[in-house]
Amino acid sequence: MYYVKKRLEISAAHRLDLPYESKCTNLHGHNWIITVECKAKNLNESGMVVDFTVIKRMVAERLDHAVLNDVLPFNPTAENIARWIVDSIPECFRCEVQESEGNVAAYEED
């Protein structure tokens, strides 16, 4: 099995839809660190699991300097973002989304 990992840093804002009172329901921003992990049994025709540029295009070009509520069709929690990335990149099996120091969410396929 071949594995690759791409770490991205983006700046983006969001507000969360929560059933309780929280400052996070207000629009606020983070400098996010997103780690995308991909795997493949066989390399593609270019000798790669997936081109790192594809990962960057799928994630950073969509989310960097965006209001996540405007570009994602769900409540943009770190957990939901991690799941969306895994579902969006066919080779991706795990994603970590760090929204601030000490706050990391991950999603991994079974």
C-alpha positions in Angstrom: 0.0 0.0 0.0 1.2 3.5 -0.9 0.5 6.5 1.3 0.8 10.2 0.9 0.0 13.0 3.3 -0.6 16.7 2.4 -0.7 19.4 5.0 -2.5 22.6 4.1 -2.8 25.9 5.9 -5.8 28.1 5.1 -7.5 31.1 6.6 -11.3 30.9 6.6 -14.3 32.1 8.6 -17.4 30.3 9.8 -20.2 30.5 12.2 -21.7 27.4 13.8 -25.4 26.6 14.1 -25.6 25.3 17.7 -28.6 24.4 19.9 -27.0 26.2 22.9 -25.6 29.7 23.5 -22.0 30.0 22.3 -19.6 32.6 20.9 -19.1 30.3 18.0 -22.5 31.1 16.6 -21.0 34.5 15.6 -19.0 34.8 12.5 -15.3 34.3 13.4 -12.1 33.1 11.7 -9.3 30.6 12.1 -6.0 29.8 10.6 -6.8 26.2 9.9 -4.3 23.4 9.4 -5.7 20.5 7.4 -3.9 17.2 6.9 -5.2 15.0 4.1 -4.0 11.4 4.0 -4.5 9.2 0.9 -3.6 5.7 0.0 -3.6 3.4 -3.1 -2.6 -0.2 -3.8 -1.3 0.9 -7.2 0.2 4.1 -8.4 -1.6 6.1 -11.1 -0.2 6.6 -14.6 2.1 9.4 -13.3 3.5 7.2 -10.5 1.5 8.8 -7.7 -1.2 8.0 -5.3 -2.7 11.3 -6.1 -1.1 14.5 -7.3 -0.6 17.0 -4.4 -2.0 19.7 -6.7 -5.3 17.9 -6.9 -5.6 17.9 -3.1 -4.7 21.6 -3.0 -7.3 22.4 -5.7 -10.0 20.3 -3.9 -9.4 21.9 -0.5 -7.4 25.1 -0.4 -8.7 26.6 -3.6 -12.3 26.1 -2.4 -11.9 27.0 1.3 -9.0 29.5 1.7 -10.1 33.0 2.5 -13.8 32.0 2.3 -16.7 32.1 4.6 -17.3 28.4 4.9 -21.0 28.7 5.5 -21.2 30.2 2.0 -19.3 27.4 0.2 -20.2 24.3 2.2 -23.7 22.8 2.3 -23.5 21.8 6.0 -22.8 23.2 9.5 -19.0 23.8 9.1 -17.7 22.1 12.2 -14.2 20.8 12.0 -15.7 17.2 12.1 -18.0 17.9 9.2 -15.2 19.5 7.2 -12.9 16.5 7.7 -15.7 14.1 6.5 -16.4 16.3 3.5 -12.7 16.2 2.5 -12.5 12.4 2.8 -15.7 12.1 0.7 -14.5 14.6 -1.9 -11.1 13.0 -2.7 -11.4 9.4 -3.9 -8.0 8.3 -2.6 -8.4 10.0 0.8 -9.1 7.8 3.8 -8.3 10.1 6.7 -8.4 13.9 7.3 -7.5 16.0 10.3 -8.8 19.5 10.7 -7.2 21.8 13.3 -9.1 25.0 13.8 -7.0 26.4 16.6 -4.1 25.3 18.8 -5.3 22.3 20.7 -8.6 21.7 18.8 -8.3 19.0 16.2 -11.0 16.9 14.7 -10.5 13.8 12.4 -12.5 11.6 10.2 -11.3 8.2 8.9 -13.1 5.8 6.7 -13.8 2.4 8.2 
